[in-house]
Amino acid sequence: KAGVTQTPRYLIKTRGQQVTLSCSPISGHRSVSWYQQTPGQGLQFLFEYFSETQRNKGNFPGRFSGRQFSNSRSEMNVSTLELGDSALYLCATTDGSSTDTQYFGPGTRLTVL
Amino acid sequence: GEDVEQSLFLSVREGDSSVINCTYTDSSSTYLYWYKQEPGAGLQLLTYIFSNMDMKQDQRLTVLLNKKDKHLSLRIADTQTGDSAIYFCAEIPPGGYNKLIFGAGTRLAVHP
C-alpha cells in the first residue's frame, strides 16, 4: 500500500497570505489528523476528521481550518499567515483499528516571510 | 493536564543499549506509542504497547510500561548510527479521537 502523501512538500509564503495543504491517506484509512511541529512548541494537534466530519480540534485560532472529502483526502487552510505559522505540518491517518495507530506523512514545510 | 515528559538528549556509544524514558499523563490511555523522526522527515511508528501489558519486545526494541508510575521506556539494543534520530513517546487520552499527545522528543546521538 502506498503511504500517506502530503503536497506540497515545501512552501514559501509571505505574511497575510493564505495557504492550503493537502493530505492523501493510506487506502482504506478514513481518519485524518493534522499536527503542527515547531522547535518551540513541539508537536501540537490541530484537528481530526472522520467521514468528512471534524471530531476534535486543538487550541489553534480560527485562521486554521480544515476539511475532508468523500474519498478521505483532507486539506487544511491557514489564512492571514503570520511569521509564527512557519512550521512542519504533518498529517496522520488511521484505519480505525483498536490500536488507533496513526501513520504519518512526510510533512509540508511552510516558511512564512 | 496534557503534558508528556521526556528527557531531551541521550548520547550512547555504538553497540551499547539506549534507554529513552517518558512519563505520560493519563492512566486511562489505552495505547502508548513510540515514534522516530529523522532529520527532514515525518514520524515513523516504531512500536506501541497496550496499557494492560508490562513489556513488549520487537526485535531490537523493548518497551517497558509501569502503569502505576505512568512511566514508559524504550530500550534499543545494539544501538547503531542509523538509530540517531529524535524519539517521541505519545498517548491518546480516552475520548481523544486520535488526538496524539506527544512528548518534546529525545534526541539520540550515537557515536563510534
HADDOCK unambig.tbl for C-alpha pairs under 7 A between the chains (distance, minus, plus):
assign (segid A and resid 42 and name CA) (segid B and resid 104 and name CA) 5.80 0.50 0.50
assign (segid A and resid 43 and name CA) (segid B and resid 102 and name CA) 6.31 0.50 0.50
assign (segid A and resid 45 and name CA) (segid B and resid 99 and name CA) 6.40 0.50 0.50
assign (segid A and resid 45 and name CA) (segid B and resid 100 and name CA) 6.95 0.50 0.50
assign (segid A and resid 55 and name CA) (segid B and resid 97 and name CA) 6.74 0.50 0.50
assign (segid A and resid 56 and name CA) (segid B and resid 97 and name CA) 6.40 0.50 0.50
assign (segid A and resid 99 and name CA) (segid B and resid 31 and name CA) 6.58 0.50 0.50
assign (segid A and resid 100 and name CA) (segid B and resid 98 and name CA) 6.57 0.50 0.50
assign (segid A and resid 103 and name CA) (segid B and resid 45 and name CA) 6.77 0.50 0.50
assign (segid A and resid 104 and name CA) (segid B and resid 42 and name CA) 6.23 0.50 0.50
assign (segid A and resid 104 and name CA) (segid B and resid 43 and name CA) 5.65 0.50 0.50
assign (segid A and resid 104 and name CA) (segid B and resid 44 and name CA) 6.78 0.50 0.50
assign (segid A and resid 105 and name CA) (segid B and resid 42 and name CA) 5.81 0.50 0.50
assign (segid A and resid 106 and name CA) (segid B and resid 41 and name CA) 5.43 0.50 0.50
assign (segid A and resid 106 and name CA) (segid B and resid 42 and name CA) 4.12 0.50 0.50
assign (segid A and resid 107 and name CA) (segid B and resid 42 and name CA) 5.75 0.50 0.50
